[in-house]
């Protein structure tokens, strides 16, 4: 089993090793210095941080609320609504690109981070709701009934019963959404502006690639710097993430 796990890790470790080793070719650490000194470098990270944090907050709140409603509340035709939401899982981002551009233009949100945040959040919610509803289904109904007997309304049951018990799933949601929003490339490049202050970290490596130059070590250094925050976040939250994902898949 240990050998099998090691073999499964190889396809993921080799690209990371290649990226890091390639980023040190030529000037070595100087490639990272050149990336950090790039005009607008900190704006890249600032925009990605804003987009990721806002997306995480929206997805977390709406996922928990929808999962609570679909699992524990008596709502007419809720299964119909649930499967209509699941239908969104079949819609790839590229298919929605033209409608999103038209909508952003009509609402005058094009060029703002909200033009990116809202679509990314909307695309994440069906999947996170699917996972979280399975987890919430495993929470005994008797806990909510006891809270109801004690006079707790729906909002208080959600806040005092569901959220504390769903912390592992909440961490899993945070990690999943962080990875997807931090790695967003297509929507930001289309819906944000073209100035240096409007870029995100996924566009950082391409700053060293033009029509006449292709500086691979600096491109790989930029890619490494762009990936570093989410790698650190995942390692820090790994235990809770795995627990939440396992619980959401089993229950």
LUMLOGU-506652 format. One line per 3 residues: number of its first residue (from 1); their letters; for each residue z, y, x of N, C-alpha, C, O, CB. Coordinates in steps of 0.02 Angstrom, whole numbers. Atoms other than C-alpha are relative to their C-alpha. Last residue first. Glycine has a CB too. Layout:
<recs>
NUM	a	Z/Y/X/Z/Y/X/Z/Y/X/Z/Y/X/Z/Y/X  ...
</recs>
This chain:
<recs>
251	xxx	-32/-7/66/263/528/-1125/-51/10/-55/-32/16/-113/49/58/0  -30/62/26/174/457/-972/24/8/-71/13/-37/-112/58/-21/43  50/52/8/51/594/-923/28/-62/-34/-8/-98/-69/-29/-19/68
248	xxx	49/-21/49/167/741/-952/-52/-54/-13/-79/-59/-69/-35/63/23  -31/0/66/310/654/-863/-51/18/-54/-50/-12/-108/58/49/-2  -14/70/19/202/614/-712/30/-4/-69/10/-48/-108/47/-32/50
245	xxx	63/32/15/133/791/-705/10/-72/-22/-23/-96/-69/-46/3/61  27/-26/63/306/868/-719/-65/-34/-19/-75/-51/-78/-11/74/5  -43/23/54/381/757/-585/-26/22/-68/-27/-17/-115/72/26/10
242	xxx	14/71/10/234/786/-468/42/-28/-57/17/-69/-96/13/-40/65  68/8/26/247/974/-489/-14/-73/-16/-39/-89/-70/-51/28/50  -2/-16/72/437/976/-468/-69/-10/-32/-74/-31/-89/24/73/-10
239	xxx	-43/49/34/425/884/-301/1/13/-75/-6/-34/-115/71/4/28  30/66/6/274/983/-240/42/-48/-41/17/-82/-85/-12/-28/67  -13/23/68/343/1157/-275/-23/-71/-12/-25/-94/-69/-35/46/-50
236	xxx	-66/-22/23/361/1218/-96/18/-29/-68/77/-44/-80/3/76/-3  -50/37/-38/212/1116/-35/71/17/-23/113/-27/-28/-7/14/76  0/70/23/105/1185/-176/53/-41/36/89/-80/5/-69/-31/11
233	xxx	-30/3/67/155/1366/-142/3/-73/-24/53/-93/-54/-41/42/-50  -73/-11/-6/122/1348/45/34/-7/-68/87/-37/-73/14/70/31  -26/59/-34/-51/1274/12/76/4/6/112/-44/-6/-33/-9/69
230	xxx	-6/52/50/-85/1411/-116/25/-66/30/59/-105/-3/-67/-11/-35  -52/-12/51/-43/1547/9/8/-56/-51/64/-75/-67/-15/64/-36  -70/7/-23/-143/1469/154/52/12/-54/98/-29/-61/12/47/57
227	xxx	-31/61/28/-311/1444/67/74/-5/14/110/-42/-20/-34/-61/28  3/-2/73/-375/1622/92/36/-60/-31/65/-54/-85/-73/1/-22  -47/-51/24/-315/1627/272/2/2/-76/54/12/-106/-18/68/28
224	xxx	-67/25/-14/-404/1463/309/53/49/-26/102/29/-58/10/-12/74  -14/53/49/-565/1522/224/71/-27/9/105/-41/-41/-51/-56/7  -11/-32/65/-561/1684/326/16/-51/-53/60/-39/-95/-62/39/-20
221	xxx	-65/-33/-5/-539/1584/487/17/35/-66/74/32/-89/0/51/57  -51/51/8/-682/1470/433/70/29/6/116/7/-28/-9/-56/52  4/23/70/-797/1620/408/55/-51/-13/88/-48/-65/-70/-30/-15
218	xxx	-35/-50/40/-736/1691/575/-3/-17/-74/45/-2/-111/-32/69/11  -72/0/-13/-781/1529/664/38/52/-41/92/37/-66/13/13/74  -37/56/30/-949/1518/571/74/0/17/114/-12/-28/-31/-64/23
215	xxx	-55/12/-47/-1016/1691/615/46/-54/-28/95/-38/-62/39/65/15  -36/55/33/-1181/1688/520/55/-23/47/48/-74/82/-49/-60/-19  -54/31/-38/-1277/1846/559/34/-55/-42/37/-52/-103/51/52/22
212	xxx	18/8/-70/-1445/1919/506/55/-35/42/42/-54/99/-15/67/30  69/24/-7/-1442/1910/316/-17/-18/72/-57/-62/85/-49/53/-25  50/-47/24/-1254/1923/312/-69/-30/9/-77/-88/27/5/69/36
209	xxx	66/30/5/-1106/1807/331/-48/50/-32/-39/70/-89/2/-66/-41  27/8/-67/-942/1873/397/-69/-33/-1/-94/-55/51/48/-42/42  4/-66/-32/-885/1946/231/-30/-4/70/-54/46/97/69/31/3
206	xxx	69/-23/0/-929/1777/154/-8/70/30/-64/94/38/-26/0/-71  41/32/-52/-760/1708/208/-71/27/3/-100/31/57/-3/-74/-11  -17/-20/-68/-666/1841/106/-44/-35/53/-70/-1/97/72/-15/14
203	xxx	58/-34/-28/-755/1809/-60/11/22/72/-35/47/105/-16/61/-42  53/49/-6/-628/1677/-113/-64/31/27/-109/-4/49/-14/-32/-68  -4/37/-63/-491/1804/-72/-57/-51/8/-76/-67/64/66/-35/5
200	xxx	-56/47/0/-542/1925/-209/-5/-45/61/-56/-44/97/0/-42/-66  13/69/-20/-653/2081/-204/64/-43/-6/119/-16/-12/-27/-3/72  8/41/61/-640/2244/-302/-9/-74/16/-25/-113/-29/-59/25/-40
197	xxx	-64/3/36/-570/2356/-164/-3/-44/-61/48/-55/-93/21/70/-21  -48/39/-39/-719/2317/-51/66/-8/-37/100/-59/-29/13/34/67  -34/-35/-54/-839/2378/-184/51/-44/35/70/-96/9/33/63/-26
194	xxx	27/22/-64/-953/2264/-286/33/34/60/17/18/117/-74/13/2  47/-44/-33/-859/2278/-450/-23/-28/67/-1/-81/88/30/68/10  -31/-55/-36/-780/2136/-545/-53/43/34/-112/25/35/50/-28/53
191	xxx	-33/-48/46/-862/2032/-681/37/57/36/52/108/5/48/-37/-43  45/-26/52/-991/1933/-582/32/57/-38/-1/107/-54/-20/-56/-48  58/-28/-32/-902/1900/-416/-49/30/-51/-89/73/-34/-35/-54/40
188	xxx	-12/-64/-36/-736/1882/-505/-63/31/29/-71/92/27/50/-11/55  -17/-55/45/-804/1755/-631/16/65/37/-9/117/17/60/-20/-43  57/-22/40/-892/1645/-503/16/59/-45/-20/108/-45/-25/-57/-42
185	xxx	52/-33/-39/-755/1634/-372/-55/29/-45/-74/87/-37/-31/-50/49  54/-26/42/-589/1579/-443/-51/37/42/-33/79/84/28/46/-56  65/24/-24/-489/1485/-311/-59/26/-41/-116/7/-28/-2/-75/1
182	xxx	7/-23/-69/-329/1584/-342/-69/-18/28/-97/19/68/56/-29/45  12/-72/1/-349/1560/-530/-9/28/71/-49/74/81/59/36/-34  63/-16/33/-373/1372/-519/-15/75/0/-72/95/9/1/-25/-71
179	xxx	56/27/-38/-238/1340/-389/-66/22/-31/-112/45/4/3/-76/5  5/-37/-63/-112/1454/-473/-61/-23/40/-99/19/65/64/-9/41  32/-64/15/-149/1379/-644/-7/42/64/-57/77/72/40/39/-53
176	xxx	70/11/21/-112/1203/-583/-37/66/-11/-93/74/12/-1/-41/-65  40/22/-57/44/1256/-488/-73/-9/-18/-117/13/18/29/-66/29  5/-55/-48/117/1357/-631/-44/-19/59/-86/20/81/70/20/25
173	xxx	48/-49/27/78/1222/-759/-10/56/51/-67/77/63/25/29/-67  67/30/-6/165/1090/-653/-53/48/-24/-106/54/6/-3/-66/-40  19/-5/-71/316/1205/-636/-69/-29/11/-109/-2/50/51/-35/44
170	xxx	15/-70/-13/323/1223/-826/-21/10/72/-68/49/86/60/44/-15  69/-12/22/311/1036/-847/-21/71/12/-79/85/26/-6/-17/-74  47/36/-44/466/1014/-740/-73/10/-20/-116/18/23/16/-75/0
167	xxx	8/-32/-65/553/1155/-837/-46/-38/48/-88/-7/80/68/8/33  69/6/-23/520/1079/-1008/-12/33/68/-69/48/85/-47/31/-51  18/70/-9/701/1045/-1054/-70/-10/28/-85/-64/55/6/-36/-67
164	xxx	-41/33/-52/755/1224/-1023/-19/-72/14/-19/-94/71/73/3/-19  13/-26/-68/604/1294/-1117/44/-31/54/19/-50/107/8/74/0  63/23/-30/619/1181/-1270/-7/22/73/-19/-19/117/-58/24/-40
161	xxx	6/73/-3/802/1200/-1318/-63/-21/39/-58/-58/88/-3/-29/-72  -61/32/-25/862/1379/-1294/-5/-76/7/35/-107/42/56/16/-46  -28/-31/-60/698/1478/-1305/58/-40/30/62/-48/91/24/69/-17
158	xxx	49/-3/-53/597/1371/-1426/32/23/65/20/-5/118/-58/46/-19  12/69/-20/746/1328/-1534/-49/-2/59/-41/-41/106/-27/-41/-59  -58/21/-40/792/1512/-1535/-7/-72/23/14/-89/78/65/10/-39
155	xxx	2/-34/-65/618/1561/-1592/57/-21/45/47/-32/105/2/76/-10  54/28/-40/616/1431/-1730/-3/31/70/-11/-5/119/-67/11/-36  67/-5/29/785/1480/-1799/-52/-28/48/-35/-55/100/-15/73/-16
152	xxx	52/-26/-44/953/1417/-1737/-67/1/-36/-87/-49/-66/-5/-42/64  24/-66/21/1084/1399/-1873/-54/30/44/-72/88/35/56/46/-3  -45/-51/-27/1186/1257/-1800/-23/71/-16/9/119/4/7/-8/75
149	xxx	-62/5/38/1092/1137/-1914/50/53/22/88/80/-18/31/-70/7  15/-29/66/929/1197/-1836/63/-1/-44/76/47/-81/-57/-39/-35  4/-73/-9/996/1165/-1661/-11/34/-67/16/88/-80/-55/19/49
146	xxx	-69/-22/-11/1046/989/-1714/3/76/9/49/109/-16/29/-34/62  -34/3/65/872/962/-1788/72/24/7/98/58/-37/-1/-71/-28  22/-58/38/794/1023/-1626/33/2/-69/49/55/-95/-77/0/-8
143	xxx	-25/-60/-34/895/901/-1523/-19/63/-39/21/109/-45/-27/3/72  -70/-11/19/865/762/-1650/29/62/33/74/94/5/42/-61/18  -3/-47/55/678/780/-1626/71/17/-20/84/70/-48/-38/-28/-60
140	xxx	-24/24/66/697/695/-1458/2/54/-53/25/110/-40/69/-31/7  -66/-30/11/590/769/-1317/25/-21/-69/-11/-9/-118/-3/79/7  -53/44/-24/449/647/-1281/69/29/-7/118/-7/5/-12/-17/72
137	xxx	-7/55/47/325/741/-1391/57/-47/21/88/-79/-22/-66/-40/-4  -44/-23/54/359/892/-1281/10/-54/-52/63/-59/-83/-28/64/-32  -69/-5/-26/285/801/-1130/48/19/-56/102/-11/-62/3/52/57
134	xxx	-24/68/-12/129/747/-1224/71/0/26/111/-43/7/-46/-36/51  -17/29/66/111/925/-1289/25/-72/8/72/-92/-26/-61/1/-47  -68/-20/20/124/988/-1110/18/-28/-68/77/-43/-80/5/76/-2
131	xxx	-52/31/-40/-25/890/-1045/70/15/-28/112/-30/-33/-4/25/72  7/73/7/-145/935/-1186/55/-36/39/86/-83/13/-69/-23/25  -29/18/65/-81/1114/-1187/-2/-75/-12/46/-104/-38/-36/37/-57
128	xxx	-73/-3/-9/-116/1130/-1000/36/-16/-66/90/-46/-65/20/70/24  -23/56/-42/-294/1068/-1030/76/1/8/108/-52/2/-33/3/69  9/65/32/-329/1183/-1177/26/-59/41/59/-103/14/-73/-12/-15
125	xxx	-48/17/52/-245/1334/-1094/-13/-67/-34/35/-103/-47/-1/54/-52  -54/44/-23/-344/1339/-932/43/-27/-56/68/-83/-52/44/36/50  29/63/-21/-511/1408/-996/54/-50/23/42/-110/23/-49/11/57
122	xxx	26/36/59/-423/1544/-1095/-28/-68/19/-23/-116/-19/-54/42/-34  -57/25/38/-323/1597/-941/-24/-42/-60/3/-95/-74/44/58/-25  -30/54/-39/-480/1611/-835/58/-31/-38/65/-92/-40/24/26/69
119	xxx	41/62/2/-568/1708/-973/30/-58/40/28/-115/17/-69/15/26  1/29/67/-420/1830/-993/-45/-62/-4/-23/-112/-32/-24/52/-51  -63/33/18/-389/1861/-808/-6/-36/-67/12/-95/-72/57/51/-2
116	xxx	-5/65/-34/-569/1899/-757/61/-39/-24/57/-100/-34/4/9/76  63/34/16/-613/2043/-874/-1/-69/32/-38/-113/10/-60/41/24  -9/33/64/-430/2092/-859/-63/-37/-22/-59/-86/-60/20/50/-53
113	xxx	-27/67/-10/-455/2126/-673/8/-37/-66/8/-99/-67/67/3/36  -74/1/-2/-567/2273/-714/24/-72/8/-13/-119/-7/29/31/-65  -23/-35/-59/-752/2296/-671/76/5/5/102/33/53/-28/69/2
110	xxx	36/21/-61/-810/2253/-845/23/42/59/30/103/54/-77/5/-9  -48/30/-47/-675/2295/-973/-33/-25/64/2/-47/110/36/-57/-34  -11/-45/-57/-782/2417/-1073/53/-26/49/87/13/82/21/69/-25
107	xxx	-71/-22/3/-761/2308/-1229/18/47/57/76/67/64/45/-61/1  -14/-32/65/-949/2292/-1254/71/27/-5/82/77/-38/-13/-50/-56  37/-63/4/-983/2260/-1069/15/37/-65/23/98/-65/-75/-14/5
104	xxx	-32/-48/-45/-845/2131/-1056/-35/67/-2/-2/120/2/0/-26/72  -62/-21/31/-915/2042/-1208/37/52/42/63/101/16/45/-61/-12  16/-43/57/-1091/2039/-1136/63/26/-34/67/84/-52/-43/-39/-51
101	xxx	26/-63/-27/-1028/1972/-969/-16/49/-57/0/108/-52/-63/-13/42  -57/-37/-27/-922/1842/-1058/-23/67/29/12/117/22/35/-42/54  -40/-31/54/-1069/1786/-1165/58/41/26/75/93/-3/26/-54/-46
98	xxx	38/-53/34/-1176/1765/-1007/38/31/-59/41/92/-64/-67/-28/-24  6/-59/-42/-1044/1669/-909/-37/58/-35/-13/114/-35/-37/-17/65  -31/-57/33/-992/1547/-1043/-12/66/36/9/118/12/74/-12/-7
95	xxx	32/-8/66/-1111/1410/-987/25/62/-35/-11/94/-73/13/-63/-43  66/-30/-9/-1057/1434/-805/-36/11/-66/-75/58/-73/-43/-43/46  -5/-72/-11/-874/1404/-848/-68/33/3/-77/88/-23/37/14/64
92	xxx	-6/-22/-70/-905/1231/-917/-3/76/5/-31/110/-37/-55/-31/42  41/-59/-13/-870/1196/-1102/9/23/72/61/51/89/17/57/-49  69/22/-15/-809/1019/-1134/-45/58/19/-104/47/34/-29/-36/-60
89	xxx	1/34/-65/-626/1067/-1120/-70/-21/20/-84/-32/79/46/-61/-3  14/-49/-52/-653/1193/-1261/-1/-32/70/-29/-3/117/53/56/-1  73/-5/-7/-665/1047/-1382/-19/50/54/-73/45/82/-31/21/-65
86	xxx	21/47/-52/-480/1019/-1349/-75/1/10/-99/-18/64/23/-70/-19  -17/-28/-66/-445/1178/-1447/-23/-46/55/-48/-23/107/76/12/5  47/-55/-10/-540/1109/-1597/14/33/68/-33/52/103/6/51/-58
83	xxx	61/29/-27/-439/951/-1572/-56/51/5/-102/43/46/-22/-58/-44  -11/26/-67/-275/1045/-1589/-66/-27/29/-82/-13/87/53/-55/-1  -2/-56/-48/-332/1149/-1736/6/-25/72/-24/2/118/57/48/-17
80	xxx	68/-28/-1/-379/992/-1832/-4/57/51/-51/60/90/-20/24/-69  39/45/-41/-213/912/-1784/-73/23/5/-105/14/57/2/-71/-28  -10/-16/-71/-122/1066/-1848/-40/-47/45/-60/-27/100/74/-5/17
77	xxx	62/12/-37/-199/1047/-2021/7/13/75/-41/31/109/-56/43/-27  55/32/36/-44/1123/-2104/-62/-5/44/-82/44/75/-15/38/-65  54/-48/10/93/1165/-1980/-58/-37/-34/-80/-90/-10/-23/32/68
74	xxx	42/24/55/259/1075/-1977/-51/53/-16/-36/103/-49/43/-18/-62  0/-40/62/330/1117/-1807/-46/-31/-52/-95/-64/-37/-22/72/16  -63/0/37/379/997/-1668/0/38/-66/45/30/-107/53/27/43
71	xxx	-43/59/-5/225/941/-1571/57/-1/-50/72/-53/-79/27/-6/69  37/61/15/83/1061/-1613/45/-62/-2/31/-109/-38/-54/-10/53  26/0/68/198/1211/-1625/-35/-64/-18/-23/-92/-71/-48/57/-9
68	xxx	-57/4/47/298/1173/-1469/-24/-3/-72/1/-42/-112/47/61/10  -25/69/-4/138/1138/-1372/59/-10/-47/65/-62/-79/21/-17/72  46/43/36/63/1302/-1433/23/-73/1/17/-108/-49/-71/4/30
65	xxx	-2/-15/71/215/1403/-1381/-45/-47/-40/-25/-73/-92/-20/72/-13  -64/23/27/232/1319/-1212/4/11/-75/29/-32/-112/57/36/36  -1/74/-1/47/1339/-1176/65/-26/-29/64/-73/-69/-9/-25/72
62	xxx	41/25/55/44/1521/-1234/-1/-77/-1/-4/-106/-55/-71/26/6  -29/-18/65/190/1571/-1123/-40/-32/-57/-11/-62/-101/1/77/-9  -66/32/9/134/1476/-968/27/14/-69/48/-33/-104/49/26/53
59	xxx	9/72/14/-51/1524/-985/68/-34/-13/73/-75/-58/-36/-34/58  33/9/65/-15/1710/-1001/-4/-74/-18/13/-94/-73/-70/31/1  -45/-23/53/112/1715/-858/-30/-13/-69/4/-38/-114/16/75/8
56	xxx	-56/48/6/4/1609/-743/46/19/-57/66/-23/-97/40/-3/66  26/60/31/-149/1717/-777/55/-52/-10/59/-83/-63/-57/-30/42  13/-15/70/-54/1877/-740/-25/-62/-38/-4/-75/-94/-50/58/-7
53	xxx	-65/-9/34/16/1805/-578/-10/14/-74/26/-15/-116/40/57/33  -35/64/5/-154/1738/-521/66/7/-39/80/-34/-82/15/-27/70  35/45/45/-255/1895/-560/40/-65/-10/46/-89/-67/-71/-16/26
50	xxx	-5/-28/68/-128/2011/-479/-32/-47/-51/-2/-61/-103/-34/70/-4  -70/8/21/-113/1899/-325/9/26/-71/41/-7/-112/47/38/48  -11/70/17/-303/1885/-311/71/-12/-23/82/-52/-69/-15/-45/61
47	xxx	35/15/62/-323/2074/-321/11/-73/-21/21/-87/-80/-75/13/8  -34/-35/56/-188/2105/-190/-33/-18/-66/1/-34/-114/-2/76/11  -60/38/19/-260/1971/-75/36/33/-58/62/-2/-102/48/-5/60
44	xxx	21/67/21/-434/2047/-70/61/-39/-27/60/-67/-81/-34/-39/59  22/-8/70/-360/2223/-63/-23/-67/-28/-13/-81/-87/-57/52/-5  -60/3/42/-266/2170/95/-17/10/-74/19/-15/-117/50/52/22
41	xxx	-31/66/-3/-430/2130/182/59/-6/-48/64/-54/-86/22/-15/72  -12/27/67/-518/2288/120/34/-67/0/40/-98/-53/-64/-5/-36  -14/-51/51/-592/2329/290/8/-31/-69/-34/-70/-91/-56/53/-1
38	xxx	59/-14/41/-580/2173/402/17/54/-52/70/50/-84/-25/-64/-36  21/-69/-11/-435/2186/523/-61/20/-41/-84/77/-38/-13/11/73  -53/-43/26/-358/2026/454/-19/73/6/0/114/-36/65/-13/38
35	xxx	-2/7/73/-521/1931/478/51/47/-30/39/80/-81/15/-72/-20  59/-34/27/-545/1997/656/-1/-3/-76/-21/45/-109/-64/-32/28  -12/-72/-7/-366/1947/699/-58/39/-29/-48/90/-63/10/18/74
32	xxx	-46/-19/54/-399/1774/628/15/74/3/22/107/-49/65/-41/5  38/5/63/-553/1755/739/44/20/-60/20/51/-107/-27/-71/-9  37/-63/11/-451/1821/886/-42/-2/-63/-55/51/-92/-44/14/59
29	xxx	-40/-41/47/-337/1670/867/-35/66/-15/-22/97/-67/70/12/28  -65/29/16/-475/1569/953/36/41/-54/8/55/-107/43/-4/62  -54/-48/-15/-615/1683/1013/69/-27/-16/119/7/-2/-12/64/-38
26	xxx	21/-66/-23/-746/1545/1020/60/43/20/89/32/73/-41/36/-53  52/1/-51/-681/1402/915/-19/71/21/-10/119/-17/-62/-37/-27  -28/-16/-65/-515/1421/826/-52/-2/56/-36/10/114/57/-47/17
23	xxx	-19/-71/0/-588/1430/650/27/22/67/33/82/80/52/13/-54  60/-42/-6/-679/1266/681/17/73/3/-18/112/35/-46/-13/-58  25/6/-69/-514/1177/714/-62/43/11/-70/73/64/-16/-74/16
20	xxx	-47/-33/-46/-439/1245/552/-26/-3/72/-24/47/108/69/-33/-4  -3/-72/13/-590/1204/443/44/35/51/24/86/79/26/13/-71  62/-29/-22/-620/1033/521/0/76/-9/-23/112/35/-59/-30/-37
17	xxx	-2/1/-73/-437/986/500/-63/34/28/-59/73/76/6/-72/27  -49/-50/-21/-442/1040/318/4/4/76/7/59/104/70/-17/-28  28/-68/8/-605/945/289/49/55/22/28/105/51/-19/11/-73
14	xxx	55/-14/-48/-530/787/371/-31/69/-11/-41/105/38/-54/-53/-7  -26/-28/-62/-366/793/274/-56/20/47/-51/71/81/46/-51/34  -27/-67/13/-440/772/100/24/34/65/21/95/72/58/-4/-50
11	xxx	53/-46/23/-557/626/136/25/71/-12/-15/118/-12/-31/-27/-63  49/-19/-51/-418/544/243/-54/48/-26/-67/98/7/-33/-62/27  -14/-68/-24/-281/546/110/-55/25/47/-67/85/51/67/1/36
8	xxx	16/-47/53/-351/395/16/10/72/22/-22/118/-3/43/-15/-62  73/-4/7/-354/294/177/-21/50/-54/-71/85/-47/-29/-69/-16  26/-36/-59/-171/334/211/-76/8/-5/-102/61/12/19/-37/65
5	xxx	-16/-71/10/-125/282/33/-26/42/57/-52/97/47/77/10/-7  44/-26/53/-216/117/57/12/74/-12/-36/112/-18/12/-40/-65  68/-7/-29/-129/86/223/-48/29/-51/-89/72/-35/-26/-68/26
2	xx	-2/-58/-45/41/119/144/-68/13/31/-89/71/37/52/-12/55  0/-60/41/0/0/0/0/63/43/-34/113/28/61/0/-47
</recs>
